[in-house]
Amino acid sequence: MKTKTHKVLTEHKNERSKCLVYTRVMGYHRPVESFNIGKKGEHQQRKHFEESIIY
């Protein structure tokens, strides 16, 4: 079953642009697409979190 989101993405495929995702590695930022296959797998397994604001 196709979702509404899938339908929107396929309809606007030609209007989309590539998005580079950067991550911090050893003190500097690198694009994830330049990682080797092992590092890409490790990046996908990372847990994301949101910092809470303390007043």
C-alpha positions in Angstrom: 0.0 0.0 0.0 1.4 3.4 -1.0 1.2 6.2 1.5 0.3 9.8 0.9 3.9 10.8 1.5 5.1 8.3 -1.1 2.7 9.7 -3.6 3.9 13.3 -3.0 7.6 12.3 -3.3 7.0 10.5 -6.6 4.9 13.4 -8.0 7.6 16.0 -7.2 10.7 13.8 -7.9 12.0 16.3 -10.6 11.7 19.2 -8.2 13.8 17.7 -5.5 17.5 18.4 -4.9 20.2 16.4 -3.2 20.7 17.0 0.5 24.1 16.6 2.0 24.2 15.2 5.5 27.3 16.1 7.6 28.4 14.6 10.8 31.3 15.4 13.2 34.2 12.9 13.0 37.3 13.3 15.0 36.7 17.0 15.6 35.7 18.1 12.2 32.6 17.8 9.9 32.5 15.4 7.0 29.7 14.5 4.6 28.2 11.0 5.3 28.2 10.1 1.6 32.1 10.1 1.7 32.1 7.3 4.4 33.1 3.8 3.5 30.4 1.1 3.8 31.3 0.2 7.4 31.2 3.7 8.6 27.8 4.3 6.8 26.4 1.3 8.7 27.7 2.6 12.0 26.2 6.1 11.3 22.8 4.5 10.6 22.9 2.7 14.0 23.5 5.9 16.0 20.8 7.0 18.4 19.7 10.6 17.9 18.6 12.8 20.8 17.3 16.3 21.4 18.8 18.5 24.0 16.3 19.9 26.5 16.5 23.6 27.3 17.2 24.4 30.9 16.1 27.8 32.2 
